[in-house]
Amino acid sequence: MALKATYALLDYGRQSALWQVEGYGAKERERNRLGDRDELPENYSEKVSYALYAGGPKDIAPADSETISTSVRRAHSIIWAGGKRDPLSAFDEWSKLMFAKVRDERYTPTGAPRGFQVGVGEPDSAVATRVHGLFAAAKAQDDALFPADERIELPDNKIAQVVRAIEGISFMHTDSDVIGTAFEDFFGSVFRGGLGQYFTMRPVARFVVAMLGPKATDFVLDPTCGSGGFLLETLLQVWNEADAAYAGQGEIDRVKGDFALKNVFGIEIHPTLARICKISLLLHHDGHTNIEADKSCLSGNLENPRLRKNSVFDIVVGNPPFGTKIERGDDDQLDGTSLDAFVVGRGRNAVQSEQVILERSVGWLKPGGLLGMVIPDGVLNNAGPQSNCPAVRDWLFRNGRILAVVSLPDFAFRRSGASNKTSVLVFGKYAPDEAVRLANALEAPGVDMPEALTDAGLDYEIFFAEASHIGYTPSGRPDPRNDLYTAAGSGLVAEDQAGSILGAWERWSGGGWSMTPGASRSRRPRSGRATRATA
């Protein structure tokens, strides 16, 4: 009592006794007896109370996109500390804390206090110790995101501040599309300029994926996945399609879960960004296990067994980096291979990155598989042989069909600091017999590519479209005008696409892709003539 302590502990070997002395007389020993040493609160002199209990009336809860976006911004700002840490490093630390929070959301028993919260009267050191423990437990169970020796590199007060900012949100029970909207808003504001290479605005990613029409049975790869926008959109569209295709069936969650865990793949050379991609996928209810980190898609030393093979993916999608060169002997990018391993790089000292990535991506496609990528217009129209673009186009024609080209406005990537004029390319890989027929036709003296295609029975037409409005303004603000597709109320692609480029593509192609063993997965125009849809 003289020391004004809250508790008194008598500890003698195997036995102990604990009393609450605060609020009781100096000689009281019975009514204030709490038990033994195990009843002592972790913080000794302060009794901590918690607000959030798993399964209780005041447990964590889903949130709307605005709330999540605000909370994520606040958390990132706390870590970023006005520029003390660069945005990527700050977001990496945020990802570690989110990994700990997901662990807490999934594994806190009913009735137990949430570990990822700040109790009333709880010191920052106690909160940080608990969060470090959650992070360590999460790493031990799932080693796909962080190496075993990775630690949260933040002081205790920062950890506690971030916990306060997001403790009440249940990310695992928030709708995936709501999380996607919040992340798009966040990424768009943080990743600008040099960091913008990692971010593709969501309307573009959504449109490209919708043109390809992925199914729950498809294997999908983004070879330069960045922050994971195309893979996230693939998950959302496949899950939406599964909800309709398997409505009323008990195995629908298994179908959706299997697709996320087994069929979605990505490669990202930037290790921090790869972790950000993984945590984003995890927050979208998984899909993070097959992201190859710290490797270029051109590497000859990829670790994932599927990525070491050719002709194994139904769909390859993405927005590869362009405007940079892959030079002969570049160990970071080529890593175990060489430019001469690629037809478009053979005999050259340097090749534009998008050219060799295109070839690598087509190599991963199954016969009849589809590629959907954003590429600079130079690949499609630059006639100068020094640019290597004519050789790239010749290689594409030899290996499959250029099915569609959709021109994007020049501001499509301005918010990210890029001014390149770009288009969406949709490409379908030939079946083996088709490639052989074309190769044989090209051996005839004096035959050019159009003649060879006709002689091989492979002449076809290409869908062209031009978009003026793409769902956001040049500054990146949302724009209700969108020539690419019509959005549903949920933000996903609407069933009725009349008046949009996506709708024109569906009509032109005959309403869908069909795939039979050994056959090319290709859409045939109903009209028998090419259609140019200009919006």
C-alpha positions as CSV (number, residue, x, y, z in Angstrom):
1,M,0.0,0.0,0.0
2,A,2.8,2.4,0.8
3,L,4.2,1.9,-2.7
4,K,0.8,2.5,-4.2
5,A,1.0,-0.7,-6.2
6,T,-2.0,-2.3,-7.8
7,Y,-0.9,-5.9,-7.1
8,A,1.2,-7.8,-4.6
9,L,2.8,-11.1,-5.6
10,L,4.3,-13.6,-3.1
11,D,6.4,-16.0,-5.1
12,Y,8.2,-18.9,-3.3
13,G,9.4,-21.7,-5.6
14,R,6.6,-23.8,-6.9
15,Q,3.9,-21.9,-5.1
16,S,2.7,-18.3,-5.4
17,A,-0.1,-16.0,-4.2
18,L,-1.4,-12.9,-5.9
19,W,-3.5,-10.1,-4.2
20,Q,-5.0,-6.9,-5.5
21,V,-3.9,-4.4,-2.9
22,E,-5.3,-1.3,-4.6
23,G,-8.7,-0.4,-3.2
24,Y,-8.4,-2.7,-0.1
25,G,-7.2,-2.2,3.4
26,A,-3.6,-2.8,4.3
27,K,-4.4,-6.0,6.3
28,E,-6.9,-7.5,3.9
29,R,-5.8,-11.0,2.7
30,E,-8.9,-12.9,1.8
31,R,-11.4,-10.9,-0.3
32,N,-8.6,-9.5,-2.5
33,R,-6.9,-12.8,-3.1
34,L,-6.8,-13.3,-7.0
35,G,-5.0,-16.7,-7.1
36,D,-1.5,-17.5,-8.1
37,R,1.1,-15.9,-10.3
38,D,-0.7,-17.0,-13.5
39,E,-3.5,-14.5,-12.7
40,L,-1.1,-11.6,-12.9
41,P,-1.9,-9.3,-15.9
42,E,0.9,-9.2,-18.4
43,N,1.5,-5.6,-17.8
44,Y,1.9,-5.9,-14.1
45,S,0.9,-2.5,-12.7
46,E,-1.9,-1.8,-15.2
47,K,-5.0,-3.9,-15.7
48,V,-5.7,-4.1,-19.5
49,S,-9.2,-4.4,-20.9
50,Y,-9.9,-5.4,-24.5
51,A,-12.8,-4.4,-26.8
52,L,-12.5,-7.0,-29.5
53,Y,-13.3,-10.6,-28.8
54,A,-13.5,-13.3,-31.5
55,G,-17.1,-14.3,-32.2
56,G,-18.5,-11.7,-29.8
57,P,-20.9,-8.8,-30.4
58,K,-18.0,-6.3,-30.5
59,D,-15.7,-8.4,-32.8
60,I,-14.0,-7.1,-35.9
61,A,-16.3,-6.4,-38.9
62,P,-16.2,-5.9,-42.7
63,A,-15.9,-2.4,-44.0
64,D,-16.7,-0.4,-47.1
65,S,-14.0,0.6,-49.6
66,E,-13.8,4.2,-48.3
67,T,-13.2,3.1,-44.8
68,I,-10.6,0.6,-45.8
69,S,-8.9,3.1,-48.1
70,T,-8.8,5.7,-45.4
71,S,-7.4,3.2,-42.9
72,V,-4.8,1.9,-45.2
73,R,-3.7,5.4,-46.1
74,R,-3.4,6.3,-42.5
75,A,-1.4,3.1,-41.6
76,H,0.9,3.7,-44.5
77,S,1.4,7.3,-43.6
78,I,2.3,6.3,-40.0
79,I,5.0,4.0,-41.4
80,W,6.2,6.3,-44.2
81,A,6.7,9.0,-41.6
82,G,6.7,11.9,-44.1
83,G,9.4,10.4,-46.2
84,K,11.6,8.7,-43.6
85,R,11.0,5.4,-45.5
86,D,10.5,5.2,-49.2
87,P,6.9,4.2,-50.3
88,L,7.9,0.6,-51.3
89,S,9.7,-0.1,-48.0
90,A,6.9,1.5,-46.0
91,F,4.3,-0.7,-47.9
92,D,6.5,-3.7,-47.3
93,E,6.4,-3.1,-43.5
94,W,2.6,-2.6,-43.8
95,S,2.4,-6.0,-45.6
96,K,4.1,-7.6,-42.6
97,L,1.6,-6.2,-40.2
98,M,-1.2,-7.3,-42.5
99,F,0.2,-10.8,-42.5
100,A,0.1,-10.7,-38.7
101,K,-3.5,-9.4,-38.8
102,V,-4.7,-12.2,-41.2
103,R,-3.2,-14.7,-38.8
104,D,-5.1,-13.1,-35.9
105,E,-8.4,-13.0,-37.9
106,R,-8.1,-16.7,-38.9
107,Y,-6.8,-18.3,-35.7
108,T,-8.2,-16.4,-32.6
109,P,-10.5,-18.9,-30.8
110,T,-14.1,-17.8,-30.1
111,G,-14.3,-15.9,-26.9
112,A,-10.6,-15.0,-26.8
113,P,-9.5,-11.3,-27.2
114,R,-8.1,-10.4,-30.6
115,G,-4.3,-10.3,-30.6
116,F,-4.2,-7.5,-33.2
117,Q,-5.6,-4.7,-31.0
118,V,-4.5,-2.2,-28.5
119,G,-6.1,-2.7,-25.1
120,V,-7.1,0.1,-22.8
121,G,-4.0,1.0,-20.7
122,E,-1.8,-1.3,-22.7
123,P,1.8,-0.1,-23.4
124,D,3.1,-0.1,-26.9
125,S,5.8,-2.6,-26.0
126,A,3.2,-5.2,-25.1
127,V,1.2,-4.6,-28.3
128,A,4.4,-4.9,-30.4
129,T,5.5,-8.1,-28.7
130,R,2.1,-9.7,-29.4
131,V,2.2,-8.6,-33.1
132,H,5.7,-9.9,-33.5
133,G,4.5,-13.2,-32.2
134,L,1.6,-13.2,-34.6
135,F,4.0,-12.5,-37.5
136,A,6.3,-15.3,-36.4
137,A,3.4,-17.8,-36.2
138,A,2.2,-16.7,-39.6
139,K,5.6,-17.2,-41.1
140,A,6.0,-20.6,-39.6
141,Q,2.7,-21.8,-41.0
142,D,3.0,-20.1,-44.5
143,D,6.5,-19.6,-45.8
144,A,5.4,-18.3,-49.3
145,L,5.4,-14.6,-48.3
146,F,8.4,-13.9,-46.0
147,P,11.7,-15.7,-45.3
148,A,12.1,-17.3,-41.8
149,D,14.5,-14.6,-40.7
150,E,12.4,-11.6,-41.8
151,R,11.3,-9.3,-39.0
152,I,9.0,-6.3,-38.6
153,E,11.5,-3.4,-38.8
154,L,9.4,-0.8,-37.0
155,P,9.6,0.7,-33.4
156,D,7.0,-0.4,-30.9
157,N,5.1,2.9,-31.0
158,K,4.7,2.7,-34.8
159,I,3.4,-0.9,-34.6
160,A,0.8,0.2,-32.0
161,Q,-0.3,3.2,-34.1
162,V,-0.9,1.0,-37.1
163,V,-2.8,-1.5,-35.1
164,R,-5.1,1.2,-33.8
165,A,-5.7,2.4,-37.4
166,I,-6.9,-1.0,-38.7
167,E,-7.7,-3.2,-35.7
168,G,-11.5,-3.1,-36.1
169,I,-11.6,-4.1,-39.7
170,S,-12.1,-7.7,-40.8
171,F,-10.2,-7.9,-44.1
172,M,-11.0,-11.6,-44.5
173,H,-14.7,-11.0,-44.4
174,T,-14.8,-7.9,-46.5
175,D,-16.0,-8.5,-50.1
176,S,-13.0,-9.0,-52.4
177,D,-14.2,-6.3,-54.8
178,V,-14.4,-3.8,-52.0
179,I,-10.8,-4.5,-51.0
180,G,-9.8,-4.2,-54.7
181,T,-11.4,-0.8,-55.0
182,A,-9.7,0.4,-51.9
183,F,-6.3,-0.9,-53.0
184,E,-6.7,0.7,-56.4
185,D,-7.3,4.0,-54.8
186,F,-4.3,3.6,-52.5
187,F,-1.9,2.3,-55.1
188,G,-2.9,5.1,-57.5
189,S,-2.0,7.7,-55.0
190,V,1.2,6.2,-53.7
191,F,2.8,4.6,-56.7
192,R,3.4,7.4,-59.1
193,G,6.3,8.3,-61.4
194,G,9.0,5.7,-61.2
195,L,6.9,3.5,-59.0
196,G,4.0,3.7,-61.4
197,Q,5.5,0.9,-63.5
198,Y,4.0,-1.4,-60.9
199,F,0.4,-0.3,-61.2
200,T,-2.1,-0.6,-64.0
201,M,-5.4,1.2,-63.5
202,R,-8.2,-1.2,-62.7
203,P,-10.5,-0.5,-65.7
204,V,-7.7,-1.5,-68.1
205,A,-6.9,-4.7,-66.2
206,R,-10.6,-5.5,-65.9
207,F,-11.2,-5.1,-69.7
208,V,-8.2,-7.2,-70.7
209,V,-9.2,-10.0,-68.5
210,A,-12.8,-9.8,-69.7
211,M,-11.7,-10.1,-73.3
212,L,-9.9,-13.4,-72.4
213,G,-12.8,-14.8,-70.5
214,P,-10.9,-17.0,-68.0
215,K,-12.7,-20.1,-66.5
216,A,-12.2,-21.9,-63.2
217,T,-10.3,-24.7,-65.0
218,D,-7.8,-22.4,-66.8
219,F,-4.2,-22.0,-65.7
220,V,-3.4,-18.2,-65.7
221,L,0.0,-16.4,-65.6
222,D,1.1,-12.8,-65.3
223,P,4.8,-12.9,-66.2
224,T,5.4,-9.3,-64.8
225,C,2.7,-9.2,-62.1
226,G,3.9,-6.1,-60.3
227,S,1.3,-5.3,-57.6
228,G,-0.9,-8.1,-58.9
229,G,-3.7,-6.1,-60.5
230,F,-4.3,-8.5,-63.4
231,L,-4.2,-11.5,-61.2
232,L,-6.6,-10.0,-58.7
233,E,-9.0,-9.1,-61.5
234,T,-8.7,-12.7,-62.8
235,L,-9.7,-14.0,-59.4
236,L,-12.7,-11.7,-59.2
237,Q,-14.0,-12.5,-62.7
238,V,-13.5,-16.3,-62.3
239,W,-15.2,-16.3,-58.9
240,N,-18.1,-14.3,-60.4
241,E,-18.4,-16.8,-63.2
242,A,-18.2,-19.7,-60.8
243,D,-21.0,-18.2,-58.7
244,A,-23.2,-18.3,-61.7
245,A,-22.0,-21.6,-63.2
246,Y,-22.1,-23.6,-60.0
247,A,-25.0,-21.9,-58.2
248,G,-26.7,-24.1,-55.6
249,Q,-23.9,-26.6,-55.5
250,G,-22.1,-27.4,-52.3
251,E,-18.7,-27.5,-53.9
252,I,-18.7,-23.9,-55.2
253,D,-16.3,-22.7,-52.5
254,R,-13.9,-25.6,-53.3
255,V,-14.0,-24.7,-57.0
256,K,-13.1,-21.0,-56.2
257,G,-10.5,-21.9,-53.6
258,D,-8.8,-24.5,-55.9
259,F,-8.5,-21.9,-58.7
260,A,-6.9,-19.3,-56.4
261,L,-4.5,-21.8,-54.8
262,K,-3.6,-23.9,-57.8
263,N,-4.3,-22.1,-61.1
264,V,-3.0,-18.5,-60.6
265,F,0.7,-17.8,-61.2
266,G,2.8,-14.7,-61.3
267,I,6.5,-13.6,-61.6
268,E,7.9,-10.4,-60.2
269,I,11.6,-9.4,-60.2
270,H,11.3,-6.8,-57.4
271,P,11.2,-8.8,-54.1
272,T,9.4,-6.2,-52.1
273,L,6.8,-5.7,-54.8
274,A,6.3,-9.4,-55.0
275,R,5.6,-9.6,-51.3
276,I,3.1,-6.7,-51.8
277,C,1.4,-8.7,-54.6
278,K,1.3,-11.8,-52.4
279,I,-0.3,-9.9,-49.4
280,S,-2.8,-8.3,-51.8
281,L,-3.8,-11.7,-53.1
282,L,-4.0,-13.0,-49.5
283,L,-6.3,-10.2,-48.5
284,H,-8.5,-11.2,-51.5
285,H,-9.0,-14.5,-49.9
286,D,-5.8,-16.2,-51.2
287,G,-4.1,-17.0,-54.4
288,H,-0.6,-15.9,-53.2
289,T,1.2,-19.3,-53.2
290,N,2.4,-19.4,-56.8
291,I,4.1,-16.0,-57.1
292,E,7.7,-16.3,-58.1
293,A,9.7,-13.5,-56.3
294,D,13.0,-11.9,-57.0
295,K,13.2,-13.4,-60.5
296,S,12.7,-12.0,-64.1
297,C,10.3,-13.8,-66.3
298,L,13.2,-14.2,-68.7
299,S,15.2,-16.2,-66.2
300,G,16.4,-19.7,-66.9
301,N,16.4,-20.5,-63.2
302,L,12.7,-20.1,-62.2
303,E,11.9,-22.3,-59.2
304,N,8.2,-23.2,-59.7
305,P,8.0,-26.5,-61.7
306,R,5.2,-25.2,-63.9
307,L,7.1,-22.1,-64.8
308,R,10.1,-24.2,-66.0
309,K,8.0,-25.7,-68.7
310,N,6.6,-24.5,-72.0
311,S,3.0,-24.8,-73.3
312,V,1.4,-25.1,-69.8
313,F,-0.9,-22.0,-69.5
314,D,-4.3,-21.4,-70.9
315,I,-4.0,-17.6,-70.5
316,V,-1.1,-15.2,-70.1
317,V,-2.1,-11.7,-69.2
318,G,-0.4,-8.5,-68.1
319,N,1.3,-5.2,-68.8
320,P,5.0,-5.8,-69.2
321,P,7.5,-3.1,-68.6
322,F,8.4,-1.3,-71.8
323,G,10.8,1.4,-72.9
324,T,13.8,-0.4,-71.3
325,K,16.3,-2.6,-73.0
326,I,17.4,-6.1,-72.2
327,E,21.1,-6.2,-73.0
328,R,23.3,-9.1,-73.8
329,G,24.9,-10.4,-70.6
330,D,22.3,-8.8,-68.3
331,D,22.5,-11.3,-65.4
332,D,19.6,-9.8,-63.5
333,Q,17.1,-10.1,-66.3
334,L,18.5,-13.1,-68.3
335,D,19.8,-15.1,-65.3
336,G,20.8,-18.4,-66.7
337,T,19.8,-17.8,-70.3
338,S,20.8,-15.5,-73.1
339,L,19.4,-13.2,-75.8
340,D,20.2,-15.8,-78.4
341,A,17.7,-18.2,-76.7
342,F,15.0,-15.9,-78.0
343,V,14.2,-15.7,-81.7
344,V,13.6,-11.9,-81.5
345,G,16.9,-11.4,-79.7
346,R,19.1,-13.7,-81.7
347,G,22.3,-11.9,-83.0
348,R,21.4,-8.6,-81.3
349,N,23.2,-6.8,-78.5
350,A,20.0,-5.4,-76.9
351,V,16.3,-5.8,-77.3
352,Q,13.3,-3.8,-76.0
353,S,11.9,-5.5,-73.0
354,E,8.4,-5.9,-74.3
355,Q,9.6,-7.7,-77.4
356,V,11.4,-10.5,-75.6
357,I,8.7,-10.8,-72.9
358,L,6.1,-11.3,-75.6
359,E,8.1,-14.2,-77.0
360,R,8.6,-15.7,-73.6
361,S,4.9,-15.4,-72.8
362,V,3.8,-17.1,-76.0
363,G,6.2,-19.9,-75.2
364,W,4.3,-20.5,-72.0
365,L,0.9,-20.8,-73.8
366,K,-0.7,-24.1,-74.5
367,P,-1.7,-24.6,-78.2
368,G,-4.9,-22.6,-78.6
369,G,-4.1,-20.6,-75.4
370,L,-4.7,-16.8,-75.2
371,L,-2.4,-13.9,-74.5
372,G,-3.8,-10.5,-73.5
373,M,-1.2,-7.7,-73.0
374,V,-0.9,-4.0,-73.0
375,I,2.0,-3.1,-75.4
376,P,3.4,0.1,-76.9
377,D,2.0,0.8,-80.3
378,G,5.5,0.7,-81.8
379,V,5.4,-3.1,-81.7
380,L,2.4,-3.0,-84.0
381,N,3.3,-0.2,-86.4
382,N,7.0,0.7,-86.3
383,A,8.4,-0.1,-89.8
384,G,12.1,0.6,-89.0
385,P,14.2,-2.6,-89.0
386,Q,16.5,-1.2,-86.4
387,S,13.6,-1.2,-84.0
388,N,13.2,-4.9,-84.4
389,C,9.5,-4.4,-84.5
390,P,9.0,-5.9,-88.0
391,A,10.8,-9.0,-86.9
392,V,8.7,-9.3,-83.7
393,R,5.5,-9.0,-85.8
394,D,6.8,-11.7,-88.2
395,W,7.5,-14.0,-85.2
396,L,4.0,-13.4,-83.9
397,F,2.4,-14.2,-87.3
398,R,4.4,-17.4,-87.4
399,N,3.2,-18.6,-84.0
400,G,-0.4,-17.6,-83.8
401,R,-3.3,-15.3,-84.6
402,I,-3.4,-11.6,-83.8
403,L,-7.0,-11.7,-82.8
404,A,-7.6,-8.2,-81.6
405,V,-6.0,-4.8,-81.2
406,V,-7.7,-2.2,-79.0
407,S,-6.1,1.2,-79.0
408,L,-6.0,3.1,-75.7
409,P,-5.9,6.9,-75.4
410,D,-2.5,8.5,-74.9
411,F,-3.3,9.3,-71.2
412,A,-3.9,5.7,-70.2
413,F,-0.7,5.6,-68.1
414,R,-0.1,9.3,-67.6
415,R,-0.8,9.1,-63.9
416,S,1.9,6.6,-63.6
417,G,4.4,8.9,-65.3
418,A,4.4,7.2,-68.7
419,S,3.4,8.9,-71.9
420,N,3.6,5.9,-74.3
421,K,0.8,5.3,-76.7
422,T,-0.4,1.8,-76.0
423,S,-2.9,-0.8,-77.2
424,V,-4.3,-4.1,-75.9
425,L,-3.1,-7.1,-77.9
426,V,-5.1,-10.3,-77.9
427,F,-3.2,-13.2,-79.4
428,G,-4.1,-16.9,-79.9
429,K,-1.4,-19.5,-80.2
430,Y,-1.5,-22.0,-83.1
431,A,-2.1,-25.7,-82.6
432,P,1.0,-27.7,-83.6
433,D,-0.4,-28.8,-86.9
434,E,-1.3,-25.2,-87.8
435,A,2.3,-24.0,-87.1
436,V,3.7,-26.8,-89.2
437,R,1.4,-25.9,-92.2
438,L,2.4,-22.3,-92.0
439,A,6.1,-23.1,-91.8
440,N,5.8,-25.4,-94.9
441,A,3.9,-22.7,-96.8
442,L,6.6,-20.1,-96.0
443,E,9.3,-22.3,-97.5
444,A,7.9,-21.8,-101.0
445,P,10.1,-19.3,-103.0
446,G,8.8,-15.8,-103.1
447,V,5.8,-16.4,-100.8
448,D,5.1,-13.6,-98.3
449,M,3.3,-13.9,-95.0
450,P,-0.3,-13.1,-96.3
451,E,0.1,-15.6,-99.1
452,A,1.5,-18.3,-96.8
453,L,-1.4,-17.8,-94.4
454,T,-3.8,-18.3,-97.3
455,D,-1.9,-21.3,-98.6
456,A,-1.9,-22.9,-95.2
457,G,-5.6,-22.3,-94.7
458,L,-4.9,-19.9,-91.8
459,D,-5.9,-16.6,-93.2
460,Y,-8.0,-14.7,-90.7
461,E,-9.3,-11.3,-89.8
462,I,-8.5,-9.0,-86.8
463,F,-10.8,-7.2,-84.5
464,F,-9.8,-3.5,-84.2
465,A,-11.3,-0.9,-81.8
466,E,-10.3,2.5,-80.5
467,A,-11.3,3.8,-77.0
468,S,-11.5,7.5,-76.2
469,H,-12.8,7.0,-72.6
470,I,-11.6,4.3,-70.3
471,G,-13.2,4.9,-66.9
472,Y,-10.7,7.4,-65.6
473,T,-9.5,10.9,-66.5
474,P,-5.9,11.8,-67.5
475,S,-5.3,12.7,-63.8
476,G,-6.5,9.3,-62.7
477,R,-9.8,10.4,-61.3
478,P,-12.9,8.1,-61.9
479,D,-14.8,8.9,-65.0
480,P,-18.3,7.5,-65.7
481,R,-17.5,7.3,-69.4
482,N,-16.0,4.0,-70.4
483,D,-15.9,2.8,-74.0
484,L,-14.1,-0.4,-72.9
485,Y,-16.9,-2.1,-71.0
486,T,-20.2,-1.5,-69.2
487,A,-19.8,-2.0,-65.4
488,A,-22.3,-3.8,-63.2
489,G,-23.5,-2.3,-60.0
490,S,-20.9,-4.4,-58.1
491,G,-18.1,-2.9,-60.2
492,L,-17.7,-6.1,-62.2
493,V,-18.4,-6.4,-65.9
494,A,-22.2,-6.3,-66.7
495,E,-23.9,-9.1,-68.6
496,D,-25.3,-6.7,-71.2
497,Q,-22.3,-5.1,-73.0
498,A,-24.3,-3.4,-75.8
499,G,-22.5,-0.2,-77.0
500,S,-19.1,-1.1,-75.5
501,I,-16.0,-2.4,-77.2
502,L,-16.3,-5.6,-75.1
503,G,-19.8,-6.1,-76.5
504,A,-18.6,-5.5,-80.0
505,W,-15.8,-8.1,-79.4
506,E,-18.2,-10.6,-78.1
507,R,-20.6,-10.2,-81.1
508,W,-17.7,-10.3,-83.6
509,S,-16.2,-13.4,-82.1
510,G,-19.4,-15.4,-81.9
511,G,-20.1,-15.2,-78.2
512,G,-17.3,-17.2,-76.6
513,W,-14.3,-19.4,-76.9
514,S,-14.4,-23.1,-77.4
515,M,-11.5,-25.4,-76.7
516,T,-11.2,-29.0,-77.8
517,P,-8.2,-31.2,-77.3
518,G,-5.6,-30.6,-80.0
519,A,-7.6,-27.7,-81.5
520,S,-6.9,-24.0,-81.6
521,R,-8.8,-22.0,-79.1
522,S,-10.0,-19.2,-81.5
523,R,-13.0,-17.1,-82.0
524,R,-14.6,-17.1,-85.5
525,P,-16.3,-13.9,-86.7
526,R,-20.0,-14.5,-87.5
527,S,-20.1,-12.0,-90.3
528,G,-17.2,-13.4,-92.3
529,R,-15.6,-10.0,-92.4
530,A,-13.5,-7.9,-90.0
531,T,-15.2,-5.3,-87.9
532,R,-13.7,-2.1,-86.7
533,A,-15.5,-0.9,-83.6
534,T,-14.8,2.8,-82.8
535,A,-16.1,4.2,-79.6
